[in-house]
Amino acid sequence: MFTLSASRVSALLLLGLLVALPPSGQAANDPLKSLTWLSGQWVGREGPTRTEQHFMQPGDGVMLGMRRSMSPSRGADTEFMRIVAEPDGSVIYYGQPLGSNEIIAYKLIESGDNMAVFANTDIAYPQRIVFNRYGGNVVAALEGPDGNGGVRRFRWTWKRAGDAP
């Protein structure tokens, strides 16, 4: 008769569990997986201002990011960001600009291949943060009302850090 010790049964159960689990940081239905294209280091220049934006790969429901804009006339401006898969299934972009103790939350309202739109209509500006990827470029935009019935929009175009000036 074939018998297994308790320790061997435990080891086999543990092995079975490990094989069944997805790799660390990548849940089988990770809502951030569709935003993986945004990860990496992006660099752009608008006139004399150079902007660097970096997002880490999604891991355990979080993408960490940071931005630094450097202008000869204004110096450096920074922002720390998190994109989080919340327990209720929503995806939230949390931004904290330089000098602000306030963290502003934007909910992902639209996403697709190489695009994401985050919105918060409870604040004056920006009410939307939009990211689109076109080939090797990412175009980011801040959008909101201009106070005259129109839309105020700022856009930046970034390239992968190794491809940018």
N, C-alpha and C positions, 0 to 999 in steps of 0.2 A: 504494500500500500504506500502511496506517495503522500508525504505530508510536508507542509511548509511551516517554518517557524514563524512566530508573530513578527519578528524583525524583517523576515523576507517578504511577508505579506505587506507590511507597511512600506517597504522599499518599492515593491511592485506597484502599489497604489500611488505612491508619490511619483514614480516614473510615468505612470499613465496620466496623472494630472498635469505634469510638466509638458508632456507631448501634446495634450489637448489645449493648452493655453497658447494664446498668441504671443509673439515676441514681446519683450518688455517695452513699454511705452507705446505700443501699437495695438490698441484694442481692435477686435475684429470689425467693429462698426464705428471706428473712431471718426467723429464728426469733423475733426480737424484735418483728416487725410486729404480732403478736397482742397485744402489751402497749402499743401506742401510746396507747390510751385512758387509761393511767395518767400520761402525760406532762402537764405543766402545773404550775401553782402551786395548792396546796390548803391551806385554812385551816380550823381548827376550834377550838372552845373547850369545855373540860370544866371547869366551875366557874371558878375564877380563872386556870386554865392555858390559854394560847393556844398552839396548835401550827401551824407552817407546814411544809409538805412540798413539795418541788419535784423533779420529774423532767424531764430534757431529753428531747426526741424521740430515738428510737433512731437511731444513726448508726454505720456501720462495726462493727456487732455489739456496741455498748455503749450503755447508758442511764445517765447520771450523775445522781445525786440527792443531796439533803441535807435534813435535818430540823432544826428548831429549836423547842424547847418552852420557853416563858417562864412562870415562876410567881413571884408576888410573894414567896412564902416560900422557894423553892428556887433562884431565879435561872434562868439559861439552861442548857439541856441540848441538846447537838447530836449529830448522827450524819451521817457521810458514807457514801454508798451507791453501788454500781455493780451493774447487772444486765448480765451478759456472756454472749454466745453463744460458748461454748467450741468449740475445734476438733473435739471429739468429738461435737458436736451437742447437748450438754446446755446448759441455761440456768441460770446461777448468780447468786444475789443475794449480794453481798458487803457486809456492814455493819461499820462501825467507829464504835462509840459514843464520846462524849467521854471523854477520859482513859484510853482503852484503846489499847494498842499492838497488840492482837490484832484481826485481821480475821476475822469469822465468816462462813462460807459456808453458804448454803441452796440446795438444788437445787429447780428448778421441777418439781413432781410432778403438778400438775394445772393446766390452764388452759382457758379457754373465752371466749365473748363476755363481756367486762367482769368477768372473775374470774381470779385467779392464786393458787396455793398453793405456797409454798416451804417445804422441810422440811430439818431436820438433827436426827436422833434421837441423835446422838453427844454432845449437850450437854444440860445439865439444863433450862435454860429461856432463852428460848422455843424450842420445837422446831419450831414452825410460824409462818410469817408469811403472813397471808391478806389479800388485797385484793379487794374487790367494789365494782363501780360500779352505783349505782341512780340513773338519771336524772342529775341534776347533782351527786350526792354520791358520795364514795368512803368506804367503811367499811373500816378497817384493823383487824386483830386480831393480837395475839400470843397464842399458845396453847402449853400444855405441861402436864405432869403436876403436880398440886397436892401430891403426897406422900401423899395419902390414897386413892388409886385414882380420883380424879376429874380434871377438867380445870380448870386455872387459865387464865383468859382476860381480857385487857384489850382494850377496843374503843375506837376513835375514829371519829367521823364528821366528814368534811371536805367543804367546799364549794369550788368554784372561788374563787380569791382575790377576784375582783371581786364575788362574790355573798355574801361572808361578812362578819360584823361585825368 
